[in-house]
Amino acid sequence: MGSNKFNLESYLKERGKKVEEILEKYFPKEEGYGKRVISAGKYSLFAGGKRIRPILCLASCEVVGGDWRKILLFAAGIECIHTYSLIHDDLPCMDDDDFRRGKPSCHKAFDEATAILAGDGLQALAFQFFTHPDLVRNVKKTKLLKAIYIISKAIGFEGMVGGQMVDLLMEGKKGNPRILKWIHLNKTVRLIEASVLSGAILGGAKAKELKALSSYGKNLGFAFQIVDDLLDILGDEKKLGKKTFSDVKKQKLTYPSLFGIEKTKELAKRYTEKAISALQPFEKSALPLKAIAEFVLYRVH
């Protein structure tokens, strides 16, 4: 990895495990009349993601001197939101993907109506986590409100939902770099940036630190989505756990479709380098964030 002997693999495992423990502890019990939809939500939430977004939230809290253990519930809420977006993303009326992380998508394992409700339930559960008494006791209320505001804006009409809409509208149409960047910024980048910023806010970041981390989060988000576009073409289906060439089949507007593979790889590298250079003010304490940025890029290089 070349990150001053920082072991990212064990870091991701250890932090991911802490997030999982919270998700398991606070997830509703699979019982009663509503059992089926709870099971569907749980099925997707525990289907084996890397938990990158909640881990970014925890790492950003730590990099500004905050106690990441105190905000685990908040980070777990971010994962609920991410999972809800994936369930809805895979639906036949959206991207129509039958597999996610090597397993049948939620609507395949259950059915469409259940998958829609499971996604809705996970989004609501996220806000239950964000405002949970066990979290409220541990953090400053004004900071918590600010963090919730940032996340909710990132996933709504001016963020993920808007981005997904335009992504669907542009299928099969001739796009340009400006609209492509807008789609990616809203569909993917905003939540990644918000994961970073919310953790930093809860950790007590100063304005200057927030500025640097905002730049890190934004550039990392673009690198992440560009690599994702590349993996649709160059990835290994077994490792990805989903079908490749699905963007191509749906004639989606992607970086490779506009710029070709080599130029796209260059762009991914450039965004990663920008993300890493934004971390300079934090010096050694930013090793985890730096390693995550490198890891995102190495998925394709």
C-alpha positions in Angstrom: 0.0 0.0 0.0 2.9 2.4 0.6 1.1 4.1 3.5 3.9 4.2 6.1 3.2 0.6 7.2 -0.4 1.5 8.0 -2.4 -1.7 7.8 -5.6 -0.7 6.1 -7.1 -4.2 5.8 -7.1 -4.7 9.6 -8.2 -1.1 10.2 -11.3 -1.6 7.9 -12.0 -5.0 9.4 -11.8 -3.7 13.0 -13.8 -0.5 12.4 -16.3 -2.4 10.2 -16.8 -4.9 12.9 -17.6 -2.1 15.4 -20.2 -0.7 13.0 -21.7 -4.2 12.5 -22.0 -4.7 16.2 -24.1 -1.5 16.6 -26.2 -2.4 13.6 -26.9 -5.8 15.1 -27.6 -4.4 18.6 -30.0 -1.7 17.5 -31.7 -3.4 14.5 -35.4 -4.3 15.2 -36.1 -7.9 16.1 -37.4 -10.1 13.3 -40.8 -10.8 14.9 -44.4 -9.9 14.9 -46.6 -9.2 11.9 -44.0 -6.9 10.3 -41.4 -9.6 10.4 -41.0 -10.1 6.6 -40.0 -6.5 5.8 -37.6 -6.4 8.8 -36.0 -9.6 7.5 -35.7 -8.1 4.0 -34.0 -4.9 5.4 -31.7 -7.1 7.5 -30.9 -9.3 4.5 -29.5 -6.4 2.5 -27.9 -4.6 5.4 -25.8 -7.7 6.4 -25.1 -8.8 2.8 -21.4 -8.1 3.3 -20.6 -4.5 2.4 -17.2 -2.9 3.2 -18.8 -0.2 5.4 -16.6 2.5 3.7 -19.0 5.4 4.4 -19.5 4.8 8.1 -15.7 4.1 8.5 -15.0 7.5 6.7 -17.3 9.1 9.3 -15.4 7.5 12.2 -12.0 8.3 10.7 -12.9 12.0 10.2 -14.1 12.3 13.7 -10.8 10.9 14.9 -8.6 13.0 12.6 -10.0 16.2 14.2 -9.4 14.8 17.7 -12.9 13.5 18.5 -13.7 10.1 20.1 -15.0 7.9 17.3 -16.5 5.4 19.7 -19.0 8.0 20.8 -20.5 8.4 17.3 -20.8 4.8 16.2 -24.6 5.1 16.2 -24.4 8.0 13.7 -22.0 6.0 11.5 -24.3 3.0 11.6 -27.2 5.3 10.4 -25.1 6.3 7.4 -24.8 2.6 6.4 -28.6 2.2 6.7 -29.0 5.0 4.2 -26.4 3.6 1.8 -28.1 0.2 1.9 -31.6 1.7 1.4 -30.2 3.4 -1.7 -28.8 0.1 -3.1 -32.0 -1.8 -2.6 -34.0 0.9 -4.5 -31.2 1.2 -7.1 -31.5 -2.5 -7.9 -35.2 -2.4 -8.5 -36.5 -3.4 -12.0 -37.9 0.2 -12.4 -34.4 1.6 -11.8 -31.2 -0.2 -12.7 -32.8 -3.7 -12.7 -29.9 -5.6 -11.2 -30.6 -9.2 -10.0 -27.4 -9.5 -7.9 -25.7 -7.4 -5.3 -22.5 -8.5 -3.4 -22.8 -11.9 -4.9 -26.3 -12.6 -3.6 -29.7 -12.1 -5.1 -30.9 -8.4 -4.8 -33.5 -7.7 -2.2 -36.4 -7.7 -4.7 -35.2 -11.1 -6.0 -34.8 -12.7 -2.5 -38.2 -11.3 -1.5 -40.3 -9.3 -3.9 -40.5 -5.8 -5.3 -43.0 -4.4 -2.9 -41.1 -5.8 0.1 -37.8 -4.4 -1.3 -39.3 -0.9 -1.6 -40.7 -1.0 1.9 -37.4 -2.5 3.2 -35.6 0.5 1.7 -38.1 3.0 3.2 -37.7 1.3 6.5 -33.9 1.5 6.4 -34.0 5.2 5.6 -36.3 5.8 8.6 -34.1 3.6 10.8 -31.1 5.8 9.9 -32.8 8.9 11.4 -33.8 6.8 14.4 -30.1 6.0 14.9 -29.1 9.7 14.3 -31.4 10.8 17.1 -31.1 7.8 19.4 -31.0 8.7 23.1 -27.8 6.6 23.4 -26.1 8.9 20.8 -27.7 12.2 22.0 -26.2 11.6 25.5 -22.7 11.5 24.0 -22.5 14.4 21.6 -23.3 18.1 21.5 -26.9 18.7 20.3 -26.0 21.6 18.0 -23.3 19.6 16.3 -25.6 16.6 16.0 -28.3 18.7 14.3 -25.7 20.1 11.9 -24.5 16.6 11.0 -28.0 15.4 10.4 -28.8 18.4 8.2 -25.7 17.7 6.1 -26.6 14.0 5.6 -30.3 14.7 4.9 -29.4 17.3 2.3 -26.9 15.0 0.6 -29.4 12.2 0.1 -32.5 14.3 -1.0 -33.6 16.2 -4.1 -30.4 18.3 -4.0 -28.3 15.1 -3.7 -28.6 11.4 -4.2 -32.3 11.3 -5.3 -31.7 14.1 -7.8 -28.6 12.4 -9.1 -30.4 9.1 -9.5 -33.2 10.7 -11.4 -30.9 12.3 -14.0 -28.9 9.1 -14.2 -32.1 7.4 -15.3 -33.2 10.2 -17.6 -29.8 10.1 -19.5 -29.9 6.4 -20.3 -29.4 6.0 -24.1 -29.0 9.7 -24.6 -25.9 11.6 -25.7 -24.4 13.4 -22.7 -21.6 15.8 -22.1 -18.9 16.0 -19.3 -20.9 18.7 -17.4 -24.1 16.6 -17.0 -22.0 13.5 -16.2 -20.2 15.3 -13.5 -23.5 16.6 -12.1 -24.9 13.1 -12.0 -21.9 11.7 -10.2 -21.6 14.6 -7.8 -25.2 14.1 -6.6 -25.7 10.4 -7.0 -22.5 9.3 -5.2 -20.1 12.1 -4.2 -22.5 14.1 -1.8 -23.1 11.2 0.5 -19.4 10.3 0.7 -18.5 14.0 1.4 -21.3 14.2 4.0 -20.1 11.0 5.7 -16.7 12.6 6.1 -18.1 16.0 7.2 -20.6 14.7 9.6 -17.9 12.7 11.5 -15.7 15.8 11.6 -18.5 18.0 12.9 -19.3 15.5 15.6 -15.6 15.3 16.5 -15.5 19.1 17.0 -13.7 20.2 13.8 -12.7 23.8 13.2 -13.8 25.6 10.1 -10.4 25.2 8.5 -10.4 21.5 9.1 -13.9 21.2 7.7 -12.8 22.9 4.5 -9.9 20.5 4.0 -12.0 17.5 4.7 -14.8 18.7 2.4 -12.2 18.8 -0.4 -11.0 15.3 0.6 -14.5 13.9 0.6 -15.5 15.5 -2.7 -12.4 14.3 -4.6 -12.6 10.9 -3.0 -16.2 10.6 -4.0 -15.4 11.4 -7.6 -12.5 8.9 -7.6 -14.9 6.3 -6.1 -17.6 6.7 -8.7 -15.1 6.8 -11.7 -13.5 3.6 -10.5 -17.0 2.1 -10.1 -17.7 3.0 -13.8 -14.4 1.4 -14.8 -15.1 -1.8 -12.8 -18.3 -2.2 -14.7 -16.1 -2.8 -17.8 -12.8 -4.1 -16.3 -14.0 -5.8 -13.1 -14.2 -9.4 -12.2 -17.8 -10.5 -11.7 -16.9 -12.9 -8.9 -15.1 -10.2 -7.0 -17.7 -7.5 -7.7 -20.6 -9.8 -6.8 -22.7 -8.4 -9.6 -22.8 -8.5 -13.4 -20.4 -6.4 -15.4 -21.2 -4.4 -18.5 -24.6 -3.5 -17.0 -23.9 0.2 -17.6 -23.0 -0.5 -21.2 -26.2 -2.6 -21.8 -28.3 0.2 -20.3 -26.4 2.8 -22.3 -25.7 4.7 -19.2 -23.7 8.0 -19.2 -20.4 7.0 -17.6 -16.8 8.3 -17.6 -15.6 5.4 -19.9 -18.5 6.0 -22.3 -17.5 9.7 -22.7 -13.7 9.6 -22.3 -12.5 6.0 -23.0 -10.8 3.7 -20.6 -7.3 5.2 -20.5 -8.4 8.8 -19.9 -10.9 7.6 -17.3 -8.1 5.8 -15.4 -6.1 9.1 -15.5 -9.0 11.0 -14.1 -9.5 8.5 -11.2 -5.8 8.9 -10.4 -6.0 12.7 -10.5 -9.0 12.8 -8.2 -7.3 10.4 -5.7 -4.2 12.6 -5.7 -6.3 15.7 -5.0 -8.1 13.9 -2.2 -4.8 12.9 -0.6 -3.2 16.4 -0.9 -6.2 17.9 0.9 -5.2 15.9 3.9 -1.8 17.7 4.3 -2.8 19.8 7.4 -3.5 16.6 9.4 -0.1 15.1 8.8 0.3 11.6 10.3 -3.1 11.4 11.9 -4.6 11.3 8.4 -3.0 7.9 7.5 -6.3 6.0 7.6 -8.1 8.6 5.3 -5.1 8.6 2.9 -5.0 4.8 2.8 -8.8 4.6 2.1 -8.2 7.0 -0.9 -5.4 4.8 -2.2 -7.5 1.7 -1.7 -10.3 3.1 -3.8 -7.9 3.7 -6.7 -6.2 0.3 -6.4 -9.5 -1.5 -6.9 -8.9 -0.8 -10.7 -5.2 -0.1 -11.1 
